[in-house]
């Protein structure tokens, strides 16, 4: 089956079934005539399983859910099912906004710590022994941020064989980048004419 939104119903030019030599099913080819380019969406959203350990996030969800419980489903929505679906949508948006804000904070913190590390490294190389302790602390903080990023990338790529304590953050981040690149569709080739549409 090919599922398409009703907005593309007038764009469907034809539908053909073709036999397959390696399956007991026939494959279906649907022809679309698209006026404008269609971009893909953000994909499937995955909940960050480490968020329940975040005290700030738990406080945000508690206050948010208390507000939602104060609203009666019949006040805004026609049925409790509609209310529940809408509240799940709101909770997802609150979670995404919180994660984006936290990512910005971590990105700024990482940039600041990197500048400090370079400055302290220069002082240490110039013979300032007192800079060593602070340099070690900054490096440890940067290592913690890198491990957090690696854990997030490990969840995104669904890497099942990652060992506990694995520190190869670039490996997991590269896997996440490759997975995202594979999901992007840049062009479609017509099997009859060989013409590639972008």
N, C-alpha and C positions, 0 to 999 in steps of 0.2 A: 504494500500500500504506500501511497505517497500522500502525505498530509500537507495541506497548504492553507493559508488564511483565505477567508472569503473575499478579501480585497483583491486577490489575484485570480479570482474565478474567471473574469473576462480575458485574462492573459493566457489561459491554457489553450493551446492550438491543437493538440492531439494527444492520444493515449494509445500505446501499442504494447502488446504482449509478445515476448520472444522466448523460445525454448532455451533451456540450459543443458549442456552436455554433462555437467557434474552434479546436478541437483535434480530432485523430483518436482521442483517448482519452476514456474516460468517467471522471468523477470519482467518488470513493467517499466516502460520508458514514457515519460510525460514531457511534452514540449511546451515551454513557456516563451512568451514574447514579452520581455521586460522593457519598459520604456526608460526607467531610470535604474541606476545601480542600487542594489540592496546590500546594506552592510550587516554583518553578523552582530549579535548581541554580546553581552559580557560573559555568557556561558552559565554553567551551574554554580550557584553559590554554595560554599561549604562553610559550615560553622567551625570556628576555631575552638577546638576542644580544650585549649588552655585558658580560655576566658573565664570559666567558673572559678579559677584560682586567683583571678584579678579582683581585688577588693573594690576598686573603683567601679569596675563593670558591674559587680554584684549589687552595689548600692544604687547604681543607675537603673538597673532592671527592677529592683525592688520598688523604687519610687515610681517608675513607669507603670509597673503592673498594678500598684495601688491605685493610680489614677484610672487605669482601664477598668478595674473592678467597680469603681464608683459610677461608671456609665452603665445604664441599663441597655441591653441589646435592642429593646423595643423603641428606645428613644431615637436611634439613628438608623438602625437596620431593620429589614423586614423579618429576619429570622435569626436565631442564635448561630446557625451555621455561617451565615454571611458575616456576623459579628466576629466569630472566631477566625475566619479566613482573613478578615481585614486586620485584626489585632496581630496575627502572625506576620502579616506584611509590615505593620508598623514596628514590631519587635526586630524584624530583620533590618529595617532601615536604621533603627536606633543602634543596632549592633555594628552595622557597616560604618556609620558616622563615627562611633566611638573608636573603631579600629583605625579609620583613616586619621583621626586626630592623634591617636597614640603613635601611629607610624610617622607622622610629621614630627612629633616630639622626639622619637628615637633617632630620626634622620638628622635633626638639628643637634642632638646630643652627640651623635657619632661624629659629625663634622667638627664640633667644638673639641671633642676629645682628641681627634686626629691632629688638629692644629696644636693642641697642648703637647701631644706626644712628640711632634717634630721640634717644637721649641725646647722641651726638656731634653730631648736627645742631643740637640746642639750644645746645650749648657753642659751636659755630662761629658760630651766629647771634648769640650774646652777645659775640662778639669774640675768642674763643679760637682763634687761628690755628694753634696746635699740634694741634688736633683734626682739621684737614683731611686730613692724611696717613692717620690711622687711619680716618677716615670713608670715604676713597676705597678703602682696603683692604677694609673691611666691605661696601661696595657691590659691589665686585668679587666677593667671596665669595658674596654673595646672587645675583648675576648667574649665577655658575657653577651654583648649585643650581637656579635657574629654567631654565637651559638643559638640565640633566640631566632635570628634570621634563618639559620640552617634548619631548625626545628619546624618553622613555618613552611619552608620549601619542601621539607620531607613530607608534611601533611598534604601539600598541594599535588605532588607527583605520586602520592600513594606508594611510596617506596617501602615495601614490606620487609625487606631484608636489612634495613639499617640497624646497626648495632647500637646499644645504649652507650652513650658517651662518644659517639662518632663525631669528629670535629671537621670533616671535610666539607665545609659549608659551600665552597665553590662548586663541588660536585652536584649537590642538591639544587643549588640555584641555577646551574646550567640545565639540569633536567627540567626544572620548571619553565625555563625560557624555551627549551626545545618543544615541550608539550604545548605551550601557548602558540608557538609558530606553526605547529602541525594543524591546529584547529582553525587557522585562517585560510579561507578559500579565496584565491586570487583570480582564478579564471576557470571557464568551463569550455571543454572541447566538444564540438558536434561530431559524433562518430561517423556520420554519413559524408559530410563535406570536409571534415578536418579543420574547420575554421574555429579559432579560439576566441571566445568572447571574454572580455575582462570587466 
